[in-house]
Amino acid sequence: MGAKEKKSVENTSMEKKQILLRLSPSLHNELAAWAEDDFRSINGQIEYLLSEAVRKRKGTEHKD
């Protein structure tokens, strides 16, 4: 793989993807309060929580 192709692949993997997420008003309010407590945006809080969940899942996976 050439340097130009490698850079293109790295840039693609670094880009953030957008998704539509529907939340109940009560869950949104809970996340908003939690995010404020942690000095994060709601989006940042959701991303943090999902990252932590994935990290924990990877740590508990069984290898075949």
C-alpha positions in Angstrom: 0.0 0.0 0.0 1.4 3.4 -1.0 1.8 6.4 1.3 -1.1 8.1 -0.4 -3.4 5.1 0.0 -2.4 4.6 3.6 -3.1 8.2 4.4 -6.5 7.9 2.8 -7.4 4.8 4.8 -6.2 6.5 8.1 -8.3 9.6 7.4 -11.4 7.6 6.7 -11.0 5.6 9.9 -10.6 8.9 11.9 -13.7 10.5 10.6 -16.7 10.5 13.0 -19.9 9.0 11.7 -23.3 10.6 12.3 -26.3 8.6 13.4 -29.9 9.6 14.3 -30.7 8.6 17.8 -34.2 8.8 19.3 -34.5 9.1 23.1 -37.4 9.4 25.4 -37.6 12.8 27.0 -36.9 11.3 30.5 -33.7 9.5 29.2 -32.6 12.7 27.4 -33.1 14.7 30.7 -31.1 12.1 32.7 -28.3 12.1 30.1 -28.3 15.9 30.0 -27.9 16.2 33.8 -25.2 13.5 33.8 -23.3 15.2 31.0 -23.5 18.6 32.9 -22.1 16.9 36.0 -19.2 15.5 34.0 -18.7 18.8 32.1 -19.5 17.2 28.7 -22.0 17.9 26.0 -24.9 15.3 25.7 -23.2 14.0 22.5 -19.9 13.7 24.3 -21.5 11.9 27.2 -23.2 9.4 24.9 -20.0 8.8 23.0 -18.1 8.4 26.3 -20.6 5.9 27.7 -20.7 3.9 24.5 -16.9 3.8 24.4 -16.8 2.6 28.0 -19.4 -0.1 27.2 -17.4 -1.4 24.2 -14.1 -1.3 26.2 -15.7 -3.3 29.0 -17.2 -5.8 26.5 -13.8 -6.3 24.9 -12.3 -7.0 28.3 -14.8 -9.7 29.1 -14.9 -11.5 25.8 -13.9 -15.1 25.8 -11.2 -16.1 23.2 -11.8 -19.4 21.4 
